[in-house]
């Protein structure tokens, strides 16, 4: 599945992308994750931000539930655990433009990882700086958070029952990470930007769930890489200008 901020969700089959019907009015998805046979999304609308859970069937989206809350200050990514529970990060904790500017300029670490337990949001990690993406290890034991401005990956052990996280550990990266996906071998595929207007994709090796070292897979000096993932032996790369399919190094 591929989401566009203009309001569409597409099903990619080979090189063909088919838009799913049933998207709500005033729907601009920022992130989405599938689990338990459902699709959880966080999206922007005129009144602010919201999350929604959809059933997917016969090429159509059917909205099951929606949540609006002041916890959604600047949502960057979410990670669904099952049909009801998910982790969520805000790139900035504050709602104001001034608060965003202060965080970015002075690198104030006040962002948090939130866990929605099916009824309410619970803060499970604090003092993050410009978090931009979430991912879990294939066994669900580890949670990874990309921090854009400090250019690192934060990683935690997670409690599968409560959603609680261990103390944060960090690994530095050569560029600012924006999205993380998990490869078939358990390594991390990280989309990043070395400089404004440029893009890169790294493979971060993993041992026992712990990130090790980064290997450059792709670089562009003229396109920003927004996401990347391994798909059928290929490396699928989304940029601000195109969707690329490359041979997996």
Residue pairs with C-beta under 8 A, 6 or more apart in sequence:
1 9
1 10
1 11
1 12
1 32
1 34
1 39
2 9
2 10
2 11
2 12
2 17
2 238
2 243
3 9
3 10
3 29
3 31
3 32
3 41
4 10
4 29
5 28
5 29
5 30
5 44
6 28
7 23
7 27
7 28
7 29
8 19
8 20
8 23
9 19
9 20
9 23
9 29
9 32
9 39
9 41
9 61
10 17
10 18
10 19
10 20
11 17
11 18
11 20
11 59
15 245
18 59
20 56
20 59
20 60
20 61
21 59
21 60
21 61
22 54
22 60
22 61
22 62
22 63
23 61
24 52
24 63
26 45
26 46
27 43
27 45
28 43
28 44
28 45
29 41
29 42
29 43
30 41
30 42
30 43
30 44
30 49
30 75
30 76
30 77
31 41
31 42
31 75
31 76
31 77
31 78
32 39
32 40
32 41
32 42
32 78
33 39
33 40
33 78
33 79
33 80
33 86
34 40
34 56
34 80
35 80
35 81
35 82
35 83
35 86
36 80
36 82
36 83
36 84
37 55
37 83
38 53
38 54
38 55
38 56
38 64
38 80
38 83
39 53
39 54
39 55
39 56
39 61
40 51
40 52
40 53
40 54
40 78
40 80
40 83
40 86
41 51
41 52
41 53
41 54
41 78
42 49
42 50
42 51
42 72
42 75
42 77
42 78
42 88
43 49
43 50
43 51
43 52
47 68
48 68
48 72
49 68
49 72
49 75
50 66
50 67
50 68
50 72
51 66
51 67
51 72
51 78
51 86
51 88
51 116
52 63
52 64
52 65
52 66
52 67
53 63
53 64
53 65
53 66
53 83
53 84
54 61
54 62
54 63
54 64
55 61
55 62
55 64
56 62
67 116
69 121
70 95
71 88
71 90
71 114
71 121
72 88
72 90
73 90
73 92
73 93
73 94
73 95
74 90
74 91
74 92
74 93
74 94
74 95
74 100
75 88
75 89
75 90
75 91
76 89
76 90
76 91
76 131
76 132
76 133
77 88
77 89
77 131
77 132
77 133
77 134
77 179
78 86
78 87
78 88
78 89
78 134
79 86
79 87
79 88
79 134
79 135
79 136
79 143
80 86
81 87
81 140
81 160
81 163
84 118
85 115
85 116
85 117
85 118
85 163
86 115
86 116
87 113
87 114
87 115
87 116
87 124
87 134
87 143
87 163
88 113
88 114
88 115
88 116
88 121
89 111
89 112
89 113
89 114
89 128
89 131
89 132
89 133
89 134
89 145
90 111
90 112
90 114
90 131
91 111
91 130
91 131
91 132
91 148
92 99
92 100
92 103
92 104
92 111
92 130
93 99
93 103
93 110
93 111
93 112
94 100
94 102
94 103
94 110
102 108
103 110
103 111
103 129
103 130
104 130
104 149
107 129
107 130
107 149
107 150
108 129
109 127
109 128
109 129
110 126
110 127
110 128
111 127
111 128
111 129
111 130
111 131
112 123
112 124
112 125
112 126
112 128
113 123
113 124
113 125
113 128
113 131
113 134
113 143
113 145
113 165
114 121
114 122
114 123
114 124
115 121
115 122
115 123
115 124
115 163
115 164
116 122
117 162
117 163
122 163
124 163
124 164
124 165
125 145
125 154
125 156
125 165
125 168
127 168
128 145
128 147
128 154
128 168
129 147
129 149
129 150
130 147
130 148
130 149
130 150
131 145
131 146
131 147
131 148
131 154
132 146
132 147
132 148
132 177
132 178
132 179
133 145
133 146
133 177
133 178
133 179
133 180
134 143
134 144
134 145
134 146
134 180
135 143
135 144
135 180
135 181
135 182
135 188
136 142
136 143
136 144
136 158
136 182
137 144
137 182
137 186
137 206
137 209
138 182
138 186
139 209
140 158
140 160
141 157
141 158
141 160
141 209
142 155
142 156
142 157
142 158
142 209
142 210
143 155
143 156
143 157
143 158
143 165
144 153
144 154
144 155
144 180
144 188
144 211
145 153
145 154
145 155
145 156
146 153
146 154
146 177
146 178
146 179
146 180
146 190
147 153
147 154
147 177
148 176
148 177
148 178
149 176
151 172
151 173
151 174
151 175
151 176
151 177
152 170
152 171
152 172
152 173
152 177
153 170
153 171
153 173
153 177
153 180
153 188
153 190
153 204
153 211
154 168
154 169
154 170
155 168
155 169
155 170
155 171
155 209
155 210
155 211
156 165
156 166
156 167
156 168
156 169
157 165
157 166
157 209
158 164
158 165
158 166
159 165
169 210
171 204
171 211
171 212
173 190
173 192
173 202
173 204
173 214
174 192
174 194
174 200
174 202
174 214
174 216
175 192
175 193
175 194
175 200
175 202
176 192
176 193
176 194
177 190
177 191
177 192
177 202
178 191
178 192
178 193
178 225
178 226
178 227
179 190
179 191
179 226
179 227
179 228
180 188
180 189
180 190
180 191
181 188
181 189
181 227
181 228
181 229
181 230
182 188
182 189
183 189
183 203
183 230
184 230
186 206
187 203
187 204
187 205
187 206
188 203
188 204
188 206
188 211
189 201
189 202
189 203
189 217
189 228
189 229
189 230
189 235
190 201
190 202
190 203
190 204
190 214
190 228
191 199
191 200
191 201
191 225
191 226
191 227
191 228
191 237
191 238
192 199
192 200
192 201
192 202
192 225
193 199
193 200
193 224
193 225
194 200
194 219
197 221
197 222
197 224
198 219
198 220
198 221
198 222
198 223
198 224
199 218
199 219
199 220
199 223
199 224
199 225
199 226
199 239
200 216
200 218
200 219
200 220
200 225
201 216
201 217
201 218
201 219
201 225
201 228
201 235
201 237
202 214
202 215
202 216
202 217
203 214
203 215
203 217
203 249
204 211
204 212
204 213
204 214
204 215
205 211
205 212
205 213
205 215
206 212
217 228
217 235
217 249
218 225
218 228
218 235
218 237
218 246
220 239
223 239
223 240
223 241
223 242
224 239
224 240
225 237
225 238
225 239
226 238
226 239
226 240
227 237
227 238
228 235
228 236
228 237
228 238
229 235
229 236
230 236
230 248
231 245
233 247
233 248
234 245
234 246
234 247
234 248
235 245
235 246
235 247
235 248
235 249
236 243
236 244
236 245
237 243
237 244
237 245
237 246
238 244
